[in-house]
Amino acid sequence: MEILLAILAAYLLGSVPFAMISAKLFGLADPRTYGSGNPGATNVLRSGNKKAALFTLIGDALKGWLAVFLAQQAELSGMTVGFVALAVFFGHLFPIFLKFKGGKGVATAAGALLALDPILGLMVLGTWLLVAYVSRYSSLAALIAAGTAPLYSALMHGTNGQFAVVGIIAMALIIKHWQNLQRLMAGQESKIGSKKKG
């Protein structure tokens, strides 16, 4: 019962839509009505309001980190902590508060990984930042960071339970960015800060 409650609480926390909260606080349009239609920080940035995008980014990352951190502080088993990381991540992807149509999960995944394994989280975050800085494509950065995350985990700890959790998150991120990958290949993807659809 304790495990189920922890997973449910993590899912509900992951379901909190910070993009929608940000839109309300900063007087912006519903982020699902412009740009990519994605309720996430990158799309909120397309509104032109950097503070709103930053608020969304921090909120989405913080909920991922907080869920895993609290599970660790409660001294739950490693397996349960892994399930909590997955629950908060999938809560963001499929939030009950938005009829199960959520964001793409990059920030929430980063937050969860930082709590799960700070060194791994920093490596993945560093990969995203480097690719985003060089290419100016948030989606490309997410795809490469997701692809390298399981590799980093395997190199650091082998193919243990953490590797499985990281692998599932990575696969989900790649699937959620599949249309972005197609646009990248077609040269039609929007760059960071662009107000065009992407």
C-alpha positions as CSV (number, residue, x, y, z in Angstrom):
1,M,0.0,0.0,0.0
2,E,2.9,2.4,0.8
3,I,4.4,1.8,-2.6
4,L,1.1,2.4,-4.4
5,L,0.5,5.6,-2.4
6,A,4.0,6.8,-3.3
7,I,3.5,6.1,-7.0
8,L,0.0,7.8,-7.0
9,A,1.4,10.9,-5.2
10,A,4.2,11.1,-7.6
11,Y,1.9,10.8,-10.6
12,L,-0.4,13.6,-9.2
13,L,2.6,15.8,-8.6
14,G,3.8,15.2,-12.1
15,S,0.4,16.1,-13.4
16,V,0.6,19.6,-12.1
17,P,0.7,21.7,-15.3
18,F,3.2,24.5,-14.6
19,A,2.8,25.8,-18.2
20,M,-0.9,26.5,-17.5
21,I,-0.1,28.0,-14.1
22,S,2.5,30.2,-15.7
23,A,0.0,31.4,-18.3
24,K,-2.4,32.4,-15.6
25,L,0.2,34.2,-13.5
26,F,1.7,36.1,-16.4
27,G,-1.6,36.8,-18.3
28,L,-0.7,34.7,-21.3
29,A,-2.7,32.7,-23.7
30,D,-3.2,29.0,-23.1
31,P,0.1,27.5,-24.4
32,R,-1.9,24.7,-26.1
33,T,-3.3,27.3,-28.5
34,Y,0.0,28.5,-30.1
35,G,3.3,27.3,-31.3
36,S,3.7,23.6,-31.0
37,G,0.6,23.4,-28.7
38,N,2.8,21.7,-26.1
39,P,2.3,22.8,-22.5
40,G,6.0,23.1,-21.7
41,A,8.7,25.7,-21.2
42,T,10.0,25.7,-24.8
43,N,6.5,26.5,-26.1
44,V,5.8,29.1,-23.4
45,L,9.0,30.8,-24.5
46,R,7.4,31.3,-27.9
47,S,5.0,33.7,-26.2
48,G,8.0,36.0,-25.9
49,N,7.8,36.0,-22.1
50,K,11.1,34.7,-20.8
51,K,10.0,34.9,-17.2
52,A,7.0,32.8,-17.8
53,A,9.1,30.2,-19.7
54,L,11.6,30.2,-16.8
55,F,8.9,29.7,-14.2
56,T,7.5,26.8,-16.2
57,L,11.0,25.2,-16.6
58,I,11.8,25.5,-12.9
59,G,8.4,24.2,-11.9
60,D,8.5,21.2,-14.2
61,A,12.0,20.3,-13.2
62,L,11.3,20.9,-9.5
63,K,8.3,18.5,-9.4
64,G,10.5,15.8,-10.9
65,W,13.2,16.4,-8.4
66,L,10.9,16.7,-5.4
67,A,9.0,13.5,-6.0
68,V,12.2,11.4,-6.1
69,F,13.8,13.3,-3.2
70,L,10.8,12.8,-0.9
71,A,10.8,9.1,-1.8
72,Q,14.5,8.9,-0.9
73,Q,13.9,10.8,2.4
74,A,11.1,8.4,3.3
75,E,13.7,5.6,2.9
76,L,11.7,3.7,0.3
77,S,13.4,0.9,-1.5
78,G,15.5,1.6,-4.6
79,M,12.9,-0.1,-6.7
80,T,10.1,2.1,-5.3
81,V,12.2,5.2,-5.8
82,G,12.6,4.1,-9.5
83,F,8.8,3.7,-9.8
84,V,8.3,7.1,-8.3
85,A,10.7,8.6,-10.8
86,L,8.7,7.0,-13.6
87,A,5.4,8.0,-12.1
88,V,6.2,11.7,-11.8
89,F,7.6,11.7,-15.4
90,F,4.6,10.0,-16.9
91,G,2.4,12.2,-14.8
92,H,3.8,15.2,-16.8
93,L,3.4,13.3,-20.1
94,F,-0.2,12.2,-19.3
95,P,-1.6,14.6,-16.7
96,I,-5.0,13.8,-15.2
97,F,-5.6,17.6,-14.9
98,L,-5.2,18.1,-18.7
99,K,-7.2,15.1,-19.9
100,F,-3.9,13.1,-20.2
101,K,-2.4,15.5,-22.8
102,G,0.7,16.9,-21.3
103,G,4.2,18.1,-22.2
104,K,7.2,16.3,-23.6
105,G,8.8,15.7,-20.2
106,V,12.3,17.1,-20.7
107,A,12.5,19.3,-17.6
108,T,10.6,16.8,-15.4
109,A,12.9,14.0,-16.5
110,A,16.0,16.2,-15.8
111,G,14.7,17.0,-12.3
112,A,14.0,13.3,-11.6
113,L,17.4,12.2,-12.8
114,L,19.2,14.9,-10.8
115,A,17.5,13.5,-7.6
116,L,18.0,9.9,-8.6
117,D,21.7,10.3,-9.5
118,P,23.1,13.8,-9.3
119,I,26.2,13.0,-11.4
120,L,24.1,11.3,-14.1
121,G,21.6,14.1,-14.0
122,L,24.3,16.7,-14.5
123,M,25.9,14.8,-17.4
124,V,22.5,14.5,-19.2
125,L,21.7,18.2,-18.4
126,G,25.2,19.2,-19.7
127,T,24.6,17.3,-22.9
128,W,21.3,19.1,-23.4
129,L,22.8,22.5,-22.8
130,L,25.7,21.9,-25.1
131,V,23.6,20.7,-28.0
132,A,21.0,23.4,-27.4
133,Y,23.7,26.1,-27.3
134,V,25.4,24.9,-30.5
135,S,22.3,24.0,-32.5
136,R,19.6,26.3,-31.0
137,Y,17.2,23.3,-31.4
138,S,15.6,22.3,-28.1
139,S,14.2,19.1,-29.7
140,L,17.6,18.0,-31.0
141,A,19.1,18.6,-27.6
142,A,16.4,16.6,-26.0
143,L,16.8,13.7,-28.5
144,I,20.6,13.5,-28.0
145,A,20.4,13.9,-24.2
146,A,17.8,11.1,-24.1
147,G,19.8,8.9,-26.3
148,T,23.0,9.3,-24.3
149,A,21.3,9.0,-20.8
150,P,21.1,5.2,-20.8
151,L,24.7,5.0,-22.1
152,Y,25.9,7.2,-19.3
153,S,24.0,5.1,-16.7
154,A,25.4,1.9,-18.1
155,L,29.0,3.2,-18.1
156,M,28.6,4.4,-14.5
157,H,26.6,1.6,-12.9
158,G,26.1,-1.2,-15.4
159,T,22.7,-2.4,-16.5
160,N,21.1,-2.3,-13.1
161,G,17.6,-1.1,-12.0
162,Q,18.6,2.5,-12.5
163,F,19.6,1.7,-16.1
164,A,16.1,0.3,-16.7
165,V,14.4,3.4,-15.3
166,V,16.6,5.7,-17.3
167,G,16.1,3.6,-20.4
168,I,12.3,3.8,-20.1
169,I,12.4,7.6,-19.6
170,A,14.8,7.9,-22.6
171,M,12.5,5.9,-24.9
172,A,9.4,7.8,-23.9
173,L,11.2,11.1,-24.5
174,I,12.3,10.0,-28.0
175,I,8.8,8.8,-28.8
176,K,7.3,12.2,-27.6
177,H,9.8,14.0,-29.9
178,W,9.2,11.8,-33.0
179,Q,7.4,14.5,-34.9
180,N,10.2,17.0,-34.0
181,L,12.7,14.5,-35.4
182,Q,10.8,14.4,-38.6
183,R,10.7,18.2,-38.8
184,L,14.4,18.3,-38.1
185,M,15.1,16.0,-40.9
186,A,12.9,18.1,-43.2
187,G,14.6,21.3,-42.1
188,Q,11.3,22.6,-40.7
189,E,11.9,22.6,-37.0
190,S,11.7,25.9,-35.1
191,K,14.7,27.0,-33.1
192,I,14.7,28.1,-29.5
193,G,12.9,31.4,-29.0
194,S,11.1,31.2,-32.4
195,K,7.5,32.1,-32.4
196,K,6.8,29.9,-35.4
197,K,5.0,26.6,-35.1
198,G,7.4,23.8,-34.1
